Amino acid sequence: MRFGVEFVPYLRLDTMVALAKEVEQLGFQQIWVCDHYHNRYVHSVLAQLALNTHRVQLGPGVTNPYLTHPAVTAAAVATLNEISKGRALLGMSSGDPFFLETVGVEQTKPVTSVREAIHIIRGLLAGEKVDFEGECFTCRGARLRFKPGNHIPIYIGGRRQRMLRLAGEVADGALINASHPVDIEDSVKSIKEGMIQGGRAHAAFDFVAYLAVSIDSDGKRARDAARGVVAFVASSAPEKSLAHRAISAEDVEVVRRYLRRGDLARAREAVTDEMLDEFSVCGGVEVLADRVEELARIGVTTIVIGSPIGPEPLKSLKLIAKEISDLSG
């Protein structure tokens, strides 16, 4: 089992650099930086992190093809690969419809958009001239004028069946945007179906559980810290996920209503205990330890410690790293 950490770049850049150094020293193998327009720009952050680390792999987790053309993403991740001396990763998906709507962008044909984006990006990263006419994107003789270097693994992030099948069909790995074992097990099955469909049943593949995590020695404090993230996760959850713990559609709609108004404080208050249990791993470190063991049995190969990490992220990461060492040792 490998472990990564998600950074959300609302933090100051110097804070993230210091945290990245600690993450690397603690033994985590990946850093994923989320990409939303209202935070610091993902590729500027990644470049700075790359310059201040030496071993950890890093990339956007995840970017989308609606706000940035795939050709620009290809150039950006190829540049990151050069800066990091071959440590770049690329996470792609269709973006969060809630945030896309705030800038007037409609999330049309999400699976097709991601499929076409990856086709274009792979061609450009291979040093090819790309001529492509798709439903969503067009390239006419597009190419990079520098060499991207070694193979850059491409991951598809998602939580719905069609996107996860696409990951199995065309990607090097999947960032499974779920925290509950039932959801993750279903996701692994969908990915494997996509691998069979794409003729890749025996290909190497990284099954990544991209968890919303909040760990602290004080379990209640950890759960309270997870409320903001869980509000956003619950607001866009598939109906199938709501059924696991009888989460009512009415309760979710209350959370959505507050988020649409921009009232995050009230949205946090509206998050129920059932939502916390379904959409995050929160409490003492033993809660995460149990989840790691369960996900290993399901077939997960990498676990990402996602936002918020805990009330004090560095303290939480140190607790987690100690527990990971105990598990592997």
N, C-alpha and C positions, 0 to 999 in steps of 0.2 A: 504494500500500500504506500502510495506517495501522498504528500500533503502540500496544499497551496493556501494562499491567503488572498482575499479580495481587499483592495483599497478603493474607497469612495473619495474622489478628489475634491470634496468640500473642505478637507483639511488643508492647512497651509503647506506649501511645497517643502519647506525645510522640515516640517513635522513628518511628512511622508518619507523624505530621504532618510531621516534618522530611524524611522520605523522599518524601512526596507533593509537597512543595515542590520538591525536587530533580527528581523525575520530570517535573513540569510544566515546569521550566526546561530540562530536557534535550530537550523536544519531544515526549514521548509524549502521545497524545491521549486515552487511557482509563486509568482505574484501576478494577479489579474487586476487591472484597473478598469472600473466601469466607465461607460461613455454616455453621459447625458450633457446636453448643451448648457445646462445651468451650473454645472461644476467646472473646475479647471479643465482645460483642454487635454484630452486623454494622451495624445501623442507627445505633447510637450512634457507632461508628467513622466511618461514612460522613458523619454530620452534622459531626463534628469536621474531617474532611478537606475537606468542602465549604466550611466557614468559613475554611479556611486556603489555599484555592486559588482560581483565577480563571477558568481556561480549560478545564481537563481535564474530560471527562465521567466520571461515576462511578456505580457501582451494585453491588448484591450479585451475586456471580458464583460460585456460584448459590445461590438460596434454594429451599426446597421447600414444598409445600402440606400436608405431614404434621404438621410442628411448629408451623406458623403458618397460620391460616385465610386464604384468598385476600383476603377483605375487609380484614383487618388489613394484609396486604402492600400492598394498594392504597393504604391510608391512609399507610403508612410511606413508600412511594416517592413519593407525591404531596407529602408533607412534605419529603422530600429534594429534590424538584424546586424547591420554594419556597425552601429554604435555599440551594441552589446557583444560584438564578436561572436555572433551565431547563436544567441540565446532567445531569439524572438519567437513568440507564439501569436496566433491570430484567432480571436473568438468572434464569430459572426452570428447574428440572428436578425429578426425583423424589427427589433426595437419595442419600446413600451408604447402602446397606442395612446395612453393617457398623456405622456409627455410630447409625443408627436402631434397630438391634437392642439396642444398649446401654442404651437408655431404653425398651425394651419396645414399640417401634412397628414394626408390620409394613408393609412397602412393598407394599401391594396395589394392583392395577390402575394401575401407574405412568403409562402413556400417557393413560389416561382421566382420572386425577387432574390431570395437567398441563393437558390440554385444557380441562377444566372450570374449573380455576383461572384460566387465561388468559381464558376467556369472561367470568368474573365480574369480573376485574381490569379488562379493557378497558371493560366497561360502566360500572363505577364511575369510572374515570379519564375517561370521556366525559361524566360528570355525570349519568348516567342512574340511574333507579330500577331495581334489578335484582330480578326475580322469576325464580327458577330452581330446577328440581327435577332433579338429576342423579343419577348412580349413586354419586357420592362426596360431593357438596356440595349444600347447599340455601341459597337466599337468598329471603327473603320481604319484599319492599319495602326491600331494603338500598340505601343511598345514602350518599355523602359529603356533609357539610354545609359544605364549602368547595370552591373551584374548584382543580382540580389544575394548571391552567396549560397550557402547550404539550404537544404530543404527546410521550409518553415511550416510546422504543423498547423493545420487549420481545424478548428473546432467549431461545431454548430451548437449554439445554446438554445434550449427550448424546454417546454413542459407539455406540449400537445403532441398527439400521436404522429401527425403528418410531418411535422418539423423534425421529430426524433427519427422517424424512418428515413428522412432525407439525410440526416447525419450519418446513419449507418450506411447509406448508399454511396455518399461522396466524400465524407470528411475523415480526418485522422482520429477524431475524438468527438465526444459530445459533452457539453456542460449541461447536466440535467438540473434544471431550475426547480428543485423540490427538496423537501426536508424529511417527509414522512416515508418510511420504508415501503409502504404499499404503493405510493406514487412512484418511487424510484424503481421498484421491481417491475412495475408495469412499463416504465420508461425503458429499462434495459431490454425487455422483450420487444418493444417497438423498434429499438435500434437494431437488434439482431435480425428482425424481419427485414429491415432496410438493407442490412449487409447481405442477406441471402438474395434479395431482389436485385442488388447491384453486383451480384457475382463475387462478393467479397466475404463469404462466410468464414473463411479461415484467416482473414487479414488481421494484422495487429491493430488493436483499437483501444483507445483510452476512454473508459467509462468513468466520467467525473461527476460525483455528487457535489453540486454547487449549493451548499447549505447556508441558510440564514442561521447564524450562531450567536449566542450571547452567553458567555460563561463568566462566573464570578464565584468566589467563596461564599457569598451571600446569594442564595438561590432566588429570593424575591427581587433583589436588586437586578439580577441578571434578567429575569423575566420582564421587569419594567423597562429595561433598556432595549428590549426587542420589539416593543410595541410599535414604534414608528415604521420600522422595516416591514413588520407583519401587516400593518395597515395597507401598504402598497401591494404586497404579495396577495393578500386576501381579495383586494379589490379587482384583480384580474385573474382570479383562480378559475380553472375549469370546474364545471358543475360536479364532475366525478370526484374531485378532491373534497368538495364540501360534504359529500355523503359519508365520508369515513367516520366523522365524529358528529354527525347530525348537525352540522353548522347550517343555520337557517339562511336562506337567501335574503330574508328581511334584515338580519343582522349585518350581512355583507353590504347590503344597499345603504344602510346607515353610514358605514365606513366610507363607501364611495361618495355619498352626498357631501360629507365633510371635506373629503379630499378635493372634490370639484370646486368647493368654495375656497380652497386654500387654507382650511382650518385644520392644520396637522395636530394641534393639541387636542381638539375634540375627537378627531379620527383615532388618535392613540387611546383615548378614554373608551372609545366604542369597541376596541378590540377585545374579544372574549378570551377566556382561558382555553376554550376549544380551538380558537384560531391560533393561539400561541403554540399549542401542542401539535397542531397539524402543519403549520407553515414555518416552524423554526425548531432549533435544538437549543433550549435555554434552561439554565439552572446551574447546578454545580458541575464540576468537570467530569464526574462519574456519569452524568447523563450523556455527554459526548462520547465517553469511552464505550458505553454500551451501544450507542448508535454506530460507532466505527466497526465494532465486531459484527453487528447485524448486517451492515452494508457490505462488508467483506464477503459474507456468505452469499449475498445476492449477486456478487460479481463486480462490484465497484472496484476500480483500480486506483483512483485518485479521489481525495476528498479536499474540497476547498472550504476553508473557514471564511464564510462570507459575512458581510455587514449584519449587525454592528460589531461583532466579535465579542464585545462586552462593555460594561460601563467605563472601564479603563483598558483600552485595547492592548497595550503592551503587557500589562499585568495579566490579562486574560491569555495572551499568546504564550507567556512564560508558563502559566498553569497547564495549558494545552500541550506545549512542547514536552514538559516533564511527563505528562500522562502518555503521550505518544511514545516517548523513550521507554517508559515502563511496559507498554504494550508490545513493542518490538523487541525488547530485551529479554 
